Amino acid sequence: MKKTRLAFGILFGSLLMSGCALNKMIKLANDQQLEVTPNPLELHADKVEFEMSAILPPKMLPGGTSYSLKTFYQYGTNEAELGTVEFKAGDFPNSSSTTSRKSQTFSFAYDPAMAKGDVMIQGVAAKGAKNKTTEKMKVAEGVITTSLMVEDIVAASYADHGYNDKEELEPTNVEFFFEQGRSVLRTSEKNSDRGKDFTAFVADRNVTRTVTITGTHSPEGTETINSDLSQDRAEAIEKWYRDMMAKYDYKGMADEIKFVLKPVVQDWTQFKTMLNGFDGVSSDEKTAMLAVVNGTGTFEEKEKALQKLSGYKKVFDKIYPVLRTAKTEVLTVKVKRPNPEIAVLAKQIGEGGISADSLSNAELLFGATLTPSLTEKEAIYKAAIKKQDTWVAHNNLGAVYLQMAAAASGADVKKNVDLALTQLEIANKQKANTPEVLVNMATVYMLQGDNTKAYDVAGTVSGATGDALRKLNTLKGTLEVKTAQYDKALMSFAGADNSAEVSFNRGLALVLKKEFSNAKTAFKDATDKDSSYAKAFYGLAIVGARTSNATEVTNGLKSAIAEDSSLKEKALTDLEFRNYADAVRSL
């Protein structure tokens, strides 16, 4: 009986001592130091991550005890358990005389309902099976959701229509032949088929930019005696051309035509070219002649040496006459419809008012670019698909639907996104993996909320150049901000469209990586490009708040609210401005 009482007394004493130790731990918990970084929490990509460091005072971890910090995120009537920071006395042998420190990283998937909430902790002192808890305590406030401000830039990529509306020059070439040693353009040459065609060409009064006349001579001695022969032959063609312009009433048009005379004197190039293609002499005879031409000596000496070779008579009769020419190249302006005419015809074709054959396919596709109306573009591209079913027309129709989605709201957004995807899938089937189609398909997935798939598709694009490359970089940069790849985003934006939206997203990436000076520059660039860009002014206010500049906060919010009054309500609940609540309310 005495032994039972003794055992009970020991147990009771042990429990009493244990209870006293736990009570002391709970009391000392009032002196614990807890720090959450960042505070408030920040959303990056689709999760919230923070670090909590805890410092326990000396004597808070008696032997055989443990102390845990249960961590929660409390929002509305909901509470999400995040994890526990646990201190075990055995891990801190000097805890009786020194502080005990520990840090731990927590993260949780973000839900929009979590924007307003608090990080809470509850301490639990334990020894064996017994434990005591502290009251729940707030250690951090809410979530800053600035990253959600990223603009979903719809980088609609249009494929090239294949039409060149710039001035193009078309060459017309004709050769006239001269008698040996003479520069007179014979009547027989003017009346030849070549001469008649050339006369008719000049009579059409084509808009002409240049007339290049290359006068040549054959190698024989009588030709080289007159060093001006090539020049004279070129001038003979020029005179005839000018006489015809006067006859056909060119008037001021003649002054705009540049004549270029190019006399070729003592040059074997054309001779060698014609000899190589001449089958009137044997290969051995050609070799011997080329050896002379490519050898040493003056032009006259080489020609005299040729006269001594077998086959010279045939060359003299067949090749030399062709070298006594004046070659004329006329560059005239290609006749095209004026752009306004193409625009009107394309619209009429889209409306079904005239036949699609009124324009070429390239002209019709180009006509779609001449109207700012997305509805008219849609009709024209549909007509182009009926006229000639190409991947370009399907892709560009898909791009139109993307732009319509960007301008729409409610159910119309999904409707246009779905229409875009249908066209893009057809385009990709007709010609797989073109940069424009893939960029547009990735944009569709972004608008559908699947950023991972959008980024994967964008990553498969190869060979993009020009506008398609800029659109690709715009899309990638936007997705990289959304997925918290801020350094990559800045690299992408360096080669993206030069738009206010791109400047804004660049500024946002810089804010989120805490480069506030550069962020300020980017937001100002956005407002310079679009003076009514409310979100960019709001971004400047955020920079002001993060750099403790009250003036910039006030000025930025004033400008933002002036352009979009709904931003005042946002600012009132935005933790970015938690230290400027009175200033925000006064705006």
CORVENNOR-V679456 format. One record per run of one state. SS is the DSSP state (H for helix, E for strand, - for the rest). FROM is the first residue (numbers start at 0). LEN is the number of residues. Records with the same first field share a line. If there is no record, write none. Layout:
BEGIN
SS->FROM-LEN ; FROM-LEN
END
This chain:
BEGIN
-->0-1 ; 31-1 ; 37-3 ; 44-2 ; 56-8 ; 75-2 ; 91-8 ; 109-2 ; 114-3 ; 127-2 ; 133-3 ; 141-1 ; 144-1 ; 149-19 ; 177-9 ; 190-2 ; 203-4 ; 215-5 ; 225-3 ; 247-3 ; 256-1 ; 263-5 ; 276-6 ; 293-5 ; 307-4 ; 318-1 ; 323-1 ; 333-5 ; 350-5 ; 358-2 ; 369-4 ; 387-3 ; 407-3 ; 430-4 ; 447-3 ; 458-7 ; 482-3 ; 493-6 ; 512-3 ; 529-4 ; 546-3 ; 563-2 ; 573-1 ; 585-2
H->1-30 ; 88-3 ; 111-3 ; 145-4 ; 186-4 ; 192-11 ; 220-5 ; 228-19 ; 250-6 ; 268-8 ; 282-11 ; 298-9 ; 311-7 ; 319-4 ; 338-12 ; 355-3 ; 360-9 ; 373-14 ; 390-17 ; 410-20 ; 434-13 ; 450-8 ; 465-17 ; 485-8 ; 499-13 ; 515-14 ; 533-13 ; 549-14 ; 565-8 ; 574-11
E->32-5 ; 40-4 ; 46-10 ; 64-11 ; 77-11 ; 99-10 ; 117-10 ; 129-4 ; 136-5 ; 142-2 ; 168-9 ; 207-8 ; 257-6 ; 324-9
END
